[in-house]
Amino acid sequence: MSALGGLAGGLGSTLSPSPAAAAVNNRSGGLDWSDPKDNLWAFGKIWAGYDEPVIGSFYGLLYARIGNKRMIPLFGYEGTGCLQCKWDPDGFLNIKSRETGYFTDLETGEPLKHWYNPFTEETVEVYDFYNDLLGGRLGTQIPKFAMGGAGDSPTLMNEGTVFPDENGEYPFLLPFEQYGEDLLLSWDYTHEYTNPVTPEGWPKSSTGKTITPSEHFLFYVDRNEVEDRSIPAARFRAEFSRQCNWWPFMKMGGSKYQDGVLIGRMFSQKGLPGTQSVRPKLLNYIEKHAPEYLTLPDGWPIQNHRVGTWESYRQDIPPENPDYEWTTQRRDDILAPPTGSGSTAGKGL
Protein backbone atom coordinates (compact mmCIF):
# COMPACT_ATOMS: atom_id res chain seq x y z
CA MET A 1 0.00 0.00 0.00
CA SER A 2 1.20 3.48 -0.80
CA ALA A 3 1.14 6.47 1.46
CA LEU A 4 -1.98 7.73 -0.23
CA GLY A 5 -3.75 4.42 0.02
CA GLY A 6 -7.46 3.69 0.17
CA LEU A 7 -9.98 3.05 2.88
CA ALA A 8 -12.88 0.72 3.57
CA GLY A 9 -15.85 2.33 5.30
CA GLY A 10 -18.87 1.24 7.27
CA LEU A 11 -22.28 2.51 8.24
CA GLY A 12 -22.67 4.98 11.06
CA SER A 13 -24.77 7.70 12.63
CA THR A 14 -24.21 11.12 14.15
CA LEU A 15 -23.16 10.62 17.76
CA SER A 16 -21.70 12.57 20.67
CA PRO A 17 -18.34 14.37 20.31
CA SER A 18 -15.01 13.14 21.59
CA PRO A 19 -12.94 15.44 23.85
CA ALA A 20 -10.40 15.92 21.04
CA ALA A 21 -13.03 17.06 18.57
CA ALA A 22 -14.77 19.26 21.13
CA ALA A 23 -11.50 21.03 21.96
CA VAL A 24 -11.21 22.25 18.37
CA ASN A 25 -14.78 23.54 18.41
CA ASN A 26 -14.26 26.21 21.10
CA ARG A 27 -14.83 29.03 18.59
CA SER A 28 -17.59 30.39 16.41
CA GLY A 29 -18.29 29.71 12.75
CA GLY A 30 -16.77 27.14 10.41
CA LEU A 31 -17.35 23.44 10.73
CA ASP A 32 -18.98 21.78 13.70
CA TRP A 33 -16.14 19.59 14.95
CA SER A 34 -18.53 17.74 17.26
CA ASP A 35 -20.47 16.45 14.25
CA PRO A 36 -19.14 13.23 12.64
CA LYS A 37 -20.44 14.32 9.24
CA ASP A 38 -18.46 17.58 9.35
CA ASN A 39 -15.38 15.61 10.43
CA LEU A 40 -15.92 13.27 7.49
CA TRP A 41 -16.40 16.18 5.10
CA ALA A 42 -13.15 17.75 6.32
CA PHE A 43 -11.28 14.46 6.02
CA GLY A 44 -12.40 14.00 2.40
CA LYS A 45 -11.19 17.48 1.59
CA ILE A 46 -7.83 16.88 3.28
CA TRP A 47 -7.15 13.31 2.09
CA ALA A 48 -8.44 13.82 -1.45
CA GLY A 49 -10.64 16.63 -2.83
CA TYR A 50 -14.06 17.28 -4.27
CA ASP A 51 -15.03 18.19 -7.85
CA GLU A 52 -11.93 16.91 -9.65
CA PRO A 53 -8.93 14.58 -9.14
CA VAL A 54 -6.03 15.83 -7.03
CA ILE A 55 -2.48 14.46 -7.33
CA GLY A 56 -0.23 14.01 -4.30
CA SER A 57 3.06 12.29 -3.62
CA PHE A 58 5.35 10.85 -0.96
CA TYR A 59 9.13 10.46 -0.89
CA GLY A 60 11.79 9.42 1.60
CA LEU A 61 13.98 6.54 2.79
CA LEU A 62 13.51 2.97 3.97
CA TYR A 63 15.84 1.57 6.62
CA ALA A 64 16.56 -2.03 7.62
CA ARG A 65 16.43 -3.00 11.28
CA ILE A 66 17.77 -6.40 12.29
CA GLY A 67 17.62 -7.28 15.96
CA ASN A 68 19.24 -4.64 18.14
CA LYS A 69 21.67 -3.43 15.47
CA ARG A 70 21.70 0.09 14.09
CA MET A 71 19.35 0.81 11.21
CA ILE A 72 20.82 0.78 7.71
CA PRO A 73 19.44 2.89 4.82
CA LEU A 74 18.57 0.57 1.92
CA PHE A 75 16.74 2.55 -0.77
CA GLY A 76 14.38 5.42 -1.36
CA TYR A 77 10.62 4.98 -1.39
CA GLU A 78 8.57 7.29 -3.57
CA GLY A 79 5.19 7.34 -5.27
CA THR A 80 2.00 9.13 -6.15
CA GLY A 81 -1.71 9.07 -5.54
CA CYS A 82 -4.42 10.50 -7.77
CA LEU A 83 -7.51 10.92 -5.60
CA GLN A 84 -11.05 12.25 -5.68
CA CYS A 85 -14.11 12.05 -3.42
CA LYS A 86 -17.80 12.92 -3.55
CA TRP A 87 -20.93 12.63 -1.42
CA ASP A 88 -23.50 10.13 -2.65
CA PRO A 89 -27.30 10.51 -2.26
CA ASP A 90 -27.29 8.17 0.76
CA GLY A 91 -24.96 10.44 2.72
CA PHE A 92 -21.75 8.44 2.30
CA LEU A 93 -18.37 9.76 1.26
CA ASN A 94 -17.05 7.94 -1.81
CA ILE A 95 -13.28 7.96 -2.42
CA LYS A 96 -11.34 6.61 -5.37
CA SER A 97 -7.64 6.64 -6.18
CA ARG A 98 -4.88 5.37 -8.41
CA GLU A 99 -1.50 4.78 -6.81
CA THR A 100 2.12 4.12 -7.63
CA GLY A 101 5.07 3.15 -5.46
CA TYR A 102 8.75 2.85 -6.45
CA PHE A 103 12.03 1.94 -4.81
CA THR A 104 14.77 4.33 -5.76
CA ASP A 105 18.55 4.57 -5.71
CA LEU A 106 19.72 6.43 -2.61
CA GLU A 107 22.22 8.58 -4.50
CA THR A 108 20.54 9.27 -7.85
CA GLY A 109 16.86 9.03 -6.91
CA GLU A 110 16.20 6.95 -10.03
CA PRO A 111 13.66 4.09 -9.77
CA LEU A 112 15.57 0.82 -9.33
CA LYS A 113 15.20 -1.98 -11.84
CA HIS A 114 17.46 -4.34 -9.90
CA TRP A 115 18.73 -4.24 -6.35
CA TYR A 116 21.72 -5.92 -4.76
CA ASN A 117 20.61 -7.44 -1.45
CA PRO A 118 23.58 -7.03 0.93
CA PHE A 119 22.14 -9.57 3.36
CA THR A 120 21.63 -12.49 0.97
CA GLU A 121 24.25 -11.26 -1.58
CA GLU A 122 21.71 -11.80 -4.35
CA THR A 123 20.67 -9.34 -7.07
CA VAL A 124 16.89 -9.26 -7.40
CA GLU A 125 14.45 -7.67 -9.81
CA VAL A 126 12.55 -4.83 -8.15
CA TYR A 127 8.76 -4.91 -7.94
CA ASP A 128 7.03 -1.58 -8.65
CA PHE A 129 3.65 -1.11 -6.98
CA TYR A 130 0.65 -0.10 -9.09
CA ASN A 131 -2.96 -0.02 -7.95
CA ASP A 132 -5.08 0.72 -11.01
CA LEU A 133 -8.19 1.65 -9.00
CA LEU A 134 -9.08 1.68 -5.34
CA GLY A 135 -12.60 2.64 -4.34
CA GLY A 136 -14.03 3.05 -0.84
CA ARG A 137 -17.18 4.31 0.86
CA LEU A 138 -17.07 5.98 4.26
CA GLY A 139 -19.88 6.62 6.70
CA THR A 140 -19.96 8.45 10.00
CA GLN A 141 -18.25 5.65 11.90
CA ILE A 142 -14.47 5.31 12.04
CA PRO A 143 -13.70 2.73 9.31
CA LYS A 144 -12.35 -0.74 9.84
CA PHE A 145 -9.99 -1.98 7.15
CA ALA A 146 -10.56 -5.66 6.34
CA MET A 147 -7.30 -7.26 5.16
CA GLY A 148 -6.22 -10.87 4.73
CA GLY A 149 -8.76 -13.67 4.84
CA ALA A 150 -10.99 -15.69 7.08
CA GLY A 151 -10.00 -15.41 10.73
CA ASP A 152 -8.13 -12.13 10.33
CA SER A 153 -9.42 -9.28 12.48
CA PRO A 154 -10.12 -5.96 10.73
CA THR A 155 -7.98 -2.95 11.59
CA LEU A 156 -9.64 -0.03 13.35
CA MET A 157 -8.29 3.21 11.91
CA ASN A 158 -6.72 5.58 14.43
CA GLU A 159 -6.70 3.04 17.26
CA GLY A 160 -5.33 4.87 20.28
CA THR A 161 -6.84 8.25 19.37
CA VAL A 162 -10.48 7.27 18.79
CA PHE A 163 -12.63 5.72 21.49
CA PRO A 164 -16.05 4.04 21.69
CA ASP A 165 -19.15 5.82 22.91
CA GLU A 166 -21.66 4.40 25.40
CA ASN A 167 -23.01 2.09 22.68
CA GLY A 168 -19.60 0.67 21.84
CA GLU A 169 -19.53 2.48 18.48
CA TYR A 170 -16.79 4.71 17.09
CA PRO A 171 -18.23 7.95 15.66
CA PHE A 172 -16.13 9.60 12.94
CA LEU A 173 -14.58 12.21 15.22
CA LEU A 174 -10.92 12.75 14.46
CA PRO A 175 -8.10 13.92 16.77
CA PHE A 176 -7.77 17.39 15.27
CA GLU A 177 -5.68 19.92 17.17
CA GLN A 178 -5.64 23.67 16.53
CA TYR A 179 -2.67 26.01 17.00
CA GLY A 180 -3.48 29.45 15.68
CA GLU A 181 -4.44 28.96 12.04
CA ASP A 182 -2.75 25.54 11.87
CA LEU A 183 -4.90 22.43 12.03
CA LEU A 184 -3.07 19.20 12.86
CA LEU A 185 -4.37 15.68 12.34
CA SER A 186 -2.91 12.24 13.02
CA TRP A 187 -4.07 9.20 11.03
CA ASP A 188 -2.80 5.68 11.75
CA TYR A 189 -3.37 2.06 10.94
CA THR A 190 -1.57 -0.99 12.32
CA HIS A 191 -2.35 -4.23 10.51
CA GLU A 192 -1.80 -7.87 11.38
CA TYR A 193 -3.12 -10.42 8.90
CA THR A 194 -2.38 -13.56 6.92
CA ASN A 195 0.45 -13.06 4.44
CA PRO A 196 -0.99 -13.12 0.89
CA VAL A 197 2.47 -14.19 -0.36
CA THR A 198 2.40 -17.59 1.28
CA PRO A 199 5.55 -19.46 2.35
CA GLU A 200 4.21 -22.54 0.54
CA GLY A 201 3.95 -20.75 -2.81
CA TRP A 202 6.72 -18.16 -2.57
CA PRO A 203 9.28 -19.51 -0.05
CA LYS A 204 11.91 -16.87 -0.90
CA SER A 205 9.54 -13.92 -1.26
CA SER A 206 7.51 -14.73 1.86
CA THR A 207 8.64 -13.83 5.36
CA GLY A 208 6.13 -16.10 7.09
CA LYS A 209 2.48 -16.76 7.81
CA THR A 210 1.57 -13.22 8.88
CA ILE A 211 2.59 -9.65 8.08
CA THR A 212 2.27 -6.51 10.21
CA PRO A 213 2.52 -3.37 8.04
CA SER A 214 1.60 -0.04 9.59
CA GLU A 215 1.48 3.55 8.36
CA HIS A 216 1.32 6.77 10.35
CA PHE A 217 0.52 10.28 9.11
CA LEU A 218 0.81 13.69 10.74
CA PHE A 219 -1.09 16.20 8.60
CA TYR A 220 -0.55 19.96 8.68
CA VAL A 221 -3.35 21.98 7.04
CA ASP A 222 -4.68 25.51 7.09
CA ARG A 223 -7.83 25.72 9.26
CA ASN A 224 -9.39 28.50 7.20
CA GLU A 225 -8.85 26.58 3.98
CA VAL A 226 -10.42 23.42 5.42
CA GLU A 227 -13.47 25.30 6.72
CA ASP A 228 -14.11 27.25 3.50
CA ARG A 229 -16.70 25.10 1.73
CA SER A 230 -16.16 26.99 -1.53
CA ILE A 231 -12.67 25.46 -1.81
CA PRO A 232 -12.91 21.84 -3.08
CA ALA A 233 -9.55 20.55 -1.78
CA ALA A 234 -7.21 21.51 1.06
CA ARG A 235 -3.46 21.51 0.66
CA PHE A 236 -1.69 19.28 3.15
CA ARG A 237 1.89 18.71 4.15
CA ALA A 238 2.50 15.54 6.13
CA GLU A 239 5.08 13.47 7.88
CA PHE A 240 4.61 9.86 6.85
CA SER A 241 6.26 6.87 8.49
CA ARG A 242 5.91 3.19 7.79
CA GLN A 243 7.08 -0.09 9.30
CA CYS A 244 6.61 -3.46 7.66
CA ASN A 245 8.11 -6.85 6.99
CA TRP A 246 10.61 -7.14 4.16
CA TRP A 247 9.02 -6.43 0.78
CA PRO A 248 8.53 -9.69 -1.18
CA PHE A 249 10.89 -8.69 -4.02
CA MET A 250 13.80 -8.58 -1.55
CA LYS A 251 13.71 -12.41 -1.36
CA MET A 252 14.50 -12.59 2.36
CA GLY A 253 12.36 -15.66 3.04
CA GLY A 254 14.27 -18.58 4.56
CA SER A 255 17.32 -16.45 5.33
CA LYS A 256 18.64 -15.83 8.83
CA TYR A 257 17.43 -12.25 8.42
CA GLN A 258 13.82 -13.21 7.65
CA ASP A 259 12.39 -11.55 10.77
CA GLY A 260 13.93 -8.14 10.15
CA VAL A 261 11.86 -4.98 9.77
CA LEU A 262 11.73 -2.11 7.29
CA ILE A 263 11.22 1.34 8.78
CA GLY A 264 10.55 4.33 6.57
CA ARG A 265 10.41 8.08 7.01
CA MET A 266 8.87 10.14 4.26
CA PHE A 267 7.44 13.50 3.35
CA SER A 268 3.96 13.57 1.84
CA GLN A 269 2.08 16.43 0.22
CA LYS A 270 -1.02 17.17 -1.82
CA GLY A 271 -2.90 20.17 -3.11
CA LEU A 272 -0.65 22.09 -5.48
CA PRO A 273 -2.13 22.57 -8.97
CA GLY A 274 -1.82 19.72 -11.44
CA THR A 275 1.28 17.61 -10.87
CA GLN A 276 3.27 20.21 -8.91
CA SER A 277 3.21 18.07 -5.76
CA VAL A 278 5.31 15.40 -7.51
CA ARG A 279 9.10 15.66 -7.66
CA PRO A 280 10.28 16.28 -11.27
CA LYS A 281 12.39 13.14 -11.62
CA LEU A 282 9.54 10.85 -10.59
CA LEU A 283 7.01 12.81 -12.62
CA ASN A 284 9.12 12.38 -15.75
CA TYR A 285 9.34 8.64 -15.12
CA ILE A 286 5.58 8.25 -14.66
CA GLU A 287 4.74 10.45 -17.66
CA LYS A 288 6.99 8.23 -19.78
CA HIS A 289 5.97 4.80 -18.46
CA ALA A 290 2.60 5.09 -16.71
CA PRO A 291 0.80 8.35 -17.59
CA GLU A 292 -2.62 6.80 -16.92
CA TYR A 293 -1.76 6.75 -13.20
CA LEU A 294 -1.96 10.54 -13.19
CA THR A 295 -5.65 10.25 -14.09
CA LEU A 296 -8.76 8.55 -12.71
CA PRO A 297 -11.33 6.46 -14.60
CA ASP A 298 -15.02 7.31 -14.60
CA GLY A 299 -17.41 5.80 -12.07
CA TRP A 300 -17.25 5.12 -8.33
CA PRO A 301 -16.81 1.37 -7.86
CA ILE A 302 -16.15 -0.18 -4.45
CA GLN A 303 -13.06 -2.33 -4.96
CA ASN A 304 -9.66 -3.05 -3.43
CA HIS A 305 -8.20 -5.89 -5.50
CA ARG A 306 -4.66 -4.47 -5.33
CA VAL A 307 -4.82 -2.51 -2.10
CA GLY A 308 -1.34 -3.54 -0.92
CA THR A 309 2.02 -4.65 -2.29
CA TRP A 310 1.66 -8.23 -1.04
CA GLU A 311 -1.82 -8.56 -2.57
CA SER A 312 -0.54 -7.23 -5.90
CA TYR A 313 2.68 -9.26 -5.86
CA ARG A 314 0.84 -12.58 -5.63
CA GLN A 315 -1.28 -11.53 -8.63
CA ASP A 316 1.67 -10.56 -10.83
CA ILE A 317 4.50 -12.91 -9.82
CA PRO A 318 4.08 -16.66 -10.42
CA PRO A 319 4.71 -18.96 -7.43
CA GLU A 320 8.31 -19.99 -6.91
CA ASN A 321 7.12 -23.48 -6.03
CA PRO A 322 6.17 -25.14 -9.36
CA ASP A 323 3.79 -27.50 -7.54
CA TYR A 324 1.83 -24.66 -5.93
CA GLU A 325 -1.44 -23.85 -7.70
CA TRP A 326 -1.55 -20.19 -8.76
CA THR A 327 -5.14 -19.26 -7.98
CA THR A 328 -4.48 -15.54 -7.42
CA GLN A 329 -3.23 -14.59 -10.89
CA ARG A 330 -4.17 -11.05 -11.97
CA ARG A 331 -7.51 -10.78 -13.71
CA ASP A 332 -7.62 -9.77 -17.36
CA ASP A 333 -9.66 -6.64 -16.59
CA ILE A 334 -6.97 -5.22 -14.27
CA LEU A 335 -4.19 -3.11 -15.75
CA ALA A 336 -0.85 -4.91 -15.88
CA PRO A 337 2.00 -3.09 -14.08
CA PRO A 338 3.80 -0.93 -16.67
CA THR A 339 7.24 -1.39 -15.06
CA GLY A 340 9.09 -3.57 -12.59
CA SER A 341 9.13 -7.34 -12.14
CA GLY A 342 5.31 -7.44 -12.30
CA SER A 343 5.47 -6.27 -15.90
CA THR A 344 7.70 -9.17 -16.92
CA ALA A 345 5.59 -11.81 -15.11
CA GLY A 346 8.59 -13.10 -13.18
CA LYS A 347 10.67 -13.98 -16.22
CA GLY A 348 13.88 -13.10 -14.38
CA LEU A 349 16.73 -10.67 -14.87
C-alpha positions as CSV (number, residue, x, y, z in Angstrom):
1,M,0.0,0.0,0.0
2,S,1.2,3.5,-0.8
3,A,1.1,6.5,1.5
4,L,-2.0,7.7,-0.2
5,G,-3.8,4.4,0.0
6,G,-7.5,3.7,0.2
7,L,-10.0,3.1,2.9
8,A,-12.9,0.7,3.6
9,G,-15.8,2.3,5.3
10,G,-18.9,1.2,7.3
11,L,-22.3,2.5,8.2
12,G,-22.7,5.0,11.1
13,S,-24.8,7.7,12.6
14,T,-24.2,11.1,14.2
15,L,-23.2,10.6,17.8
16,S,-21.7,12.6,20.7
17,P,-18.3,14.4,20.3
18,S,-15.0,13.1,21.6
19,P,-12.9,15.4,23.9
20,A,-10.4,15.9,21.0
21,A,-13.0,17.1,18.6
22,A,-14.8,19.3,21.1
23,A,-11.5,21.0,22.0
24,V,-11.2,22.3,18.4
25,N,-14.8,23.5,18.4
26,N,-14.3,26.2,21.1
27,R,-14.8,29.0,18.6
28,S,-17.6,30.4,16.4
29,G,-18.3,29.7,12.8
30,G,-16.8,27.1,10.4
31,L,-17.3,23.4,10.7
32,D,-19.0,21.8,13.7
33,W,-16.1,19.6,14.9
34,S,-18.5,17.7,17.3
35,D,-20.5,16.5,14.2
36,P,-19.1,13.2,12.6
37,K,-20.4,14.3,9.2
38,D,-18.5,17.6,9.4
39,N,-15.4,15.6,10.4
40,L,-15.9,13.3,7.5
41,W,-16.4,16.2,5.1
42,A,-13.2,17.8,6.3
43,F,-11.3,14.5,6.0
44,G,-12.4,14.0,2.4
45,K,-11.2,17.5,1.6
46,I,-7.8,16.9,3.3
47,W,-7.2,13.3,2.1
48,A,-8.4,13.8,-1.5
49,G,-10.6,16.6,-2.8
50,Y,-14.1,17.3,-4.3
51,D,-15.0,18.2,-7.8
52,E,-11.9,16.9,-9.6
53,P,-8.9,14.6,-9.1
54,V,-6.0,15.8,-7.0
55,I,-2.5,14.5,-7.3
56,G,-0.2,14.0,-4.3
57,S,3.1,12.3,-3.6
58,F,5.4,10.9,-1.0
59,Y,9.1,10.5,-0.9
60,G,11.8,9.4,1.6
61,L,14.0,6.5,2.8
62,L,13.5,3.0,4.0
63,Y,15.8,1.6,6.6
64,A,16.6,-2.0,7.6
65,R,16.4,-3.0,11.3
66,I,17.8,-6.4,12.3
67,G,17.6,-7.3,16.0
68,N,19.2,-4.6,18.1
69,K,21.7,-3.4,15.5
70,R,21.7,0.1,14.1
71,M,19.4,0.8,11.2
72,I,20.8,0.8,7.7
73,P,19.4,2.9,4.8
74,L,18.6,0.6,1.9
75,F,16.7,2.5,-0.8
76,G,14.4,5.4,-1.4
77,Y,10.6,5.0,-1.4
78,E,8.6,7.3,-3.6
79,G,5.2,7.3,-5.3
80,T,2.0,9.1,-6.2
81,G,-1.7,9.1,-5.5
82,C,-4.4,10.5,-7.8
83,L,-7.5,10.9,-5.6
84,Q,-11.1,12.2,-5.7
85,C,-14.1,12.1,-3.4
86,K,-17.8,12.9,-3.5
87,W,-20.9,12.6,-1.4
88,D,-23.5,10.1,-2.6
89,P,-27.3,10.5,-2.3
90,D,-27.3,8.2,0.8
91,G,-25.0,10.4,2.7
92,F,-21.8,8.4,2.3
93,L,-18.4,9.8,1.3
94,N,-17.1,7.9,-1.8
95,I,-13.3,8.0,-2.4
96,K,-11.3,6.6,-5.4
97,S,-7.6,6.6,-6.2
98,R,-4.9,5.4,-8.4
99,E,-1.5,4.8,-6.8
100,T,2.1,4.1,-7.6
101,G,5.1,3.2,-5.5
102,Y,8.7,2.9,-6.5
103,F,12.0,1.9,-4.8
104,T,14.8,4.3,-5.8
105,D,18.6,4.6,-5.7
106,L,19.7,6.4,-2.6
107,E,22.2,8.6,-4.5
108,T,20.5,9.3,-7.8
109,G,16.9,9.0,-6.9
110,E,16.2,7.0,-10.0
111,P,13.7,4.1,-9.8
112,L,15.6,0.8,-9.3
113,K,15.2,-2.0,-11.8
114,H,17.5,-4.3,-9.9
115,W,18.7,-4.2,-6.4
116,Y,21.7,-5.9,-4.8
117,N,20.6,-7.4,-1.4
118,P,23.6,-7.0,0.9
119,F,22.1,-9.6,3.4
120,T,21.6,-12.5,1.0
121,E,24.3,-11.3,-1.6
122,E,21.7,-11.8,-4.4
123,T,20.7,-9.3,-7.1
124,V,16.9,-9.3,-7.4
125,E,14.4,-7.7,-9.8
126,V,12.5,-4.8,-8.1
127,Y,8.8,-4.9,-7.9
128,D,7.0,-1.6,-8.6
129,F,3.7,-1.1,-7.0
130,Y,0.6,-0.1,-9.1
131,N,-3.0,0.0,-7.9
132,D,-5.1,0.7,-11.0
133,L,-8.2,1.6,-9.0
134,L,-9.1,1.7,-5.3
135,G,-12.6,2.6,-4.3
136,G,-14.0,3.0,-0.8
137,R,-17.2,4.3,0.9
138,L,-17.1,6.0,4.3
139,G,-19.9,6.6,6.7
140,T,-20.0,8.5,10.0
141,Q,-18.3,5.7,11.9
142,I,-14.5,5.3,12.0
143,P,-13.7,2.7,9.3
144,K,-12.3,-0.7,9.8
145,F,-10.0,-2.0,7.1
146,A,-10.6,-5.7,6.3
147,M,-7.3,-7.3,5.2
148,G,-6.2,-10.9,4.7
149,G,-8.8,-13.7,4.8
150,A,-11.0,-15.7,7.1
151,G,-10.0,-15.4,10.7
152,D,-8.1,-12.1,10.3
153,S,-9.4,-9.3,12.5
154,P,-10.1,-6.0,10.7
155,T,-8.0,-3.0,11.6
156,L,-9.6,0.0,13.4
157,M,-8.3,3.2,11.9
158,N,-6.7,5.6,14.4
159,E,-6.7,3.0,17.3
160,G,-5.3,4.9,20.3
161,T,-6.8,8.3,19.4
162,V,-10.5,7.3,18.8
163,F,-12.6,5.7,21.5
164,P,-16.0,4.0,21.7
165,D,-19.2,5.8,22.9
166,E,-21.7,4.4,25.4
167,N,-23.0,2.1,22.7
168,G,-19.6,0.7,21.8
169,E,-19.5,2.5,18.5
170,Y,-16.8,4.7,17.1
171,P,-18.2,8.0,15.7
172,F,-16.1,9.6,12.9
173,L,-14.6,12.2,15.2
174,L,-10.9,12.8,14.5
175,P,-8.1,13.9,16.8
176,F,-7.8,17.4,15.3
177,E,-5.7,19.9,17.2
178,Q,-5.6,23.7,16.5
179,Y,-2.7,26.0,17.0
180,G,-3.5,29.5,15.7
181,E,-4.4,29.0,12.0
182,D,-2.7,25.5,11.9
183,L,-4.9,22.4,12.0
184,L,-3.1,19.2,12.9
185,L,-4.4,15.7,12.3
186,S,-2.9,12.2,13.0
187,W,-4.1,9.2,11.0
188,D,-2.8,5.7,11.8
189,Y,-3.4,2.1,10.9
190,T,-1.6,-1.0,12.3
191,H,-2.4,-4.2,10.5
192,E,-1.8,-7.9,11.4
193,Y,-3.1,-10.4,8.9
194,T,-2.4,-13.6,6.9
195,N,0.5,-13.1,4.4
196,P,-1.0,-13.1,0.9
197,V,2.5,-14.2,-0.4
198,T,2.4,-17.6,1.3
199,P,5.5,-19.5,2.3
200,E,4.2,-22.5,0.5
201,G,3.9,-20.8,-2.8
202,W,6.7,-18.2,-2.6
203,P,9.3,-19.5,-0.1
204,K,11.9,-16.9,-0.9
205,S,9.5,-13.9,-1.3
206,S,7.5,-14.7,1.9
207,T,8.6,-13.8,5.4
208,G,6.1,-16.1,7.1
209,K,2.5,-16.8,7.8
210,T,1.6,-13.2,8.9
211,I,2.6,-9.6,8.1
212,T,2.3,-6.5,10.2
213,P,2.5,-3.4,8.0
214,S,1.6,0.0,9.6
215,E,1.5,3.5,8.4
216,H,1.3,6.8,10.4
217,F,0.5,10.3,9.1
218,L,0.8,13.7,10.7
219,F,-1.1,16.2,8.6
220,Y,-0.6,20.0,8.7
221,V,-3.3,22.0,7.0
222,D,-4.7,25.5,7.1
223,R,-7.8,25.7,9.3
224,N,-9.4,28.5,7.2
225,E,-8.8,26.6,4.0
226,V,-10.4,23.4,5.4
227,E,-13.5,25.3,6.7
228,D,-14.1,27.3,3.5
229,R,-16.7,25.1,1.7
230,S,-16.2,27.0,-1.5
231,I,-12.7,25.5,-1.8
232,P,-12.9,21.8,-3.1
233,A,-9.6,20.6,-1.8
234,A,-7.2,21.5,1.1
235,R,-3.5,21.5,0.7
236,F,-1.7,19.3,3.2
237,R,1.9,18.7,4.2
238,A,2.5,15.5,6.1
239,E,5.1,13.5,7.9
240,F,4.6,9.9,6.9
241,S,6.3,6.9,8.5
242,R,5.9,3.2,7.8
243,Q,7.1,-0.1,9.3
244,C,6.6,-3.5,7.7
245,N,8.1,-6.9,7.0
246,W,10.6,-7.1,4.2
247,W,9.0,-6.4,0.8
248,P,8.5,-9.7,-1.2
249,F,10.9,-8.7,-4.0
250,M,13.8,-8.6,-1.5
251,K,13.7,-12.4,-1.4
252,M,14.5,-12.6,2.4
253,G,12.4,-15.7,3.0
254,G,14.3,-18.6,4.6
255,S,17.3,-16.4,5.3
256,K,18.6,-15.8,8.8
257,Y,17.4,-12.2,8.4
258,Q,13.8,-13.2,7.7
259,D,12.4,-11.6,10.8
260,G,13.9,-8.1,10.1
261,V,11.9,-5.0,9.8
262,L,11.7,-2.1,7.3
263,I,11.2,1.3,8.8
264,G,10.6,4.3,6.6
265,R,10.4,8.1,7.0
266,M,8.9,10.1,4.3
267,F,7.4,13.5,3.4
268,S,4.0,13.6,1.8
269,Q,2.1,16.4,0.2
270,K,-1.0,17.2,-1.8
271,G,-2.9,20.2,-3.1
272,L,-0.6,22.1,-5.5
273,P,-2.1,22.6,-9.0
274,G,-1.8,19.7,-11.4
275,T,1.3,17.6,-10.9
276,Q,3.3,20.2,-8.9
277,S,3.2,18.1,-5.8
278,V,5.3,15.4,-7.5
279,R,9.1,15.7,-7.7
280,P,10.3,16.3,-11.3
281,K,12.4,13.1,-11.6
282,L,9.5,10.8,-10.6
283,L,7.0,12.8,-12.6
284,N,9.1,12.4,-15.8
285,Y,9.3,8.6,-15.1
286,I,5.6,8.3,-14.7
287,E,4.7,10.4,-17.7
288,K,7.0,8.2,-19.8
289,H,6.0,4.8,-18.5
290,A,2.6,5.1,-16.7
291,P,0.8,8.4,-17.6
292,E,-2.6,6.8,-16.9
293,Y,-1.8,6.8,-13.2
294,L,-2.0,10.5,-13.2
295,T,-5.7,10.2,-14.1
296,L,-8.8,8.6,-12.7
297,P,-11.3,6.5,-14.6
298,D,-15.0,7.3,-14.6
299,G,-17.4,5.8,-12.1
300,W,-17.2,5.1,-8.3
301,P,-16.8,1.4,-7.9
302,I,-16.1,-0.2,-4.4
303,Q,-13.1,-2.3,-5.0
304,N,-9.7,-3.1,-3.4
305,H,-8.2,-5.9,-5.5
306,R,-4.7,-4.5,-5.3
307,V,-4.8,-2.5,-2.1
308,G,-1.3,-3.5,-0.9
309,T,2.0,-4.6,-2.3
310,W,1.7,-8.2,-1.0
311,E,-1.8,-8.6,-2.6
312,S,-0.5,-7.2,-5.9
313,Y,2.7,-9.3,-5.9
314,R,0.8,-12.6,-5.6
315,Q,-1.3,-11.5,-8.6
316,D,1.7,-10.6,-10.8
317,I,4.5,-12.9,-9.8
318,P,4.1,-16.7,-10.4
319,P,4.7,-19.0,-7.4
320,E,8.3,-20.0,-6.9
321,N,7.1,-23.5,-6.0
322,P,6.2,-25.1,-9.4
323,D,3.8,-27.5,-7.5
324,Y,1.8,-24.7,-5.9
325,E,-1.4,-23.9,-7.7
326,W,-1.5,-20.2,-8.8
327,T,-5.1,-19.3,-8.0
328,T,-4.5,-15.5,-7.4
329,Q,-3.2,-14.6,-10.9
330,R,-4.2,-11.0,-12.0
331,R,-7.5,-10.8,-13.7
332,D,-7.6,-9.8,-17.4
333,D,-9.7,-6.6,-16.6
334,I,-7.0,-5.2,-14.3
335,L,-4.2,-3.1,-15.7
336,A,-0.8,-4.9,-15.9
337,P,2.0,-3.1,-14.1
338,P,3.8,-0.9,-16.7
339,T,7.2,-1.4,-15.1
340,G,9.1,-3.6,-12.6
341,S,9.1,-7.3,-12.1
342,G,5.3,-7.4,-12.3
343,S,5.5,-6.3,-15.9
344,T,7.7,-9.2,-16.9
345,A,5.6,-11.8,-15.1
346,G,8.6,-13.1,-13.2
347,K,10.7,-14.0,-16.2
348,G,13.9,-13.1,-14.4
349,L,16.7,-10.7,-14.9
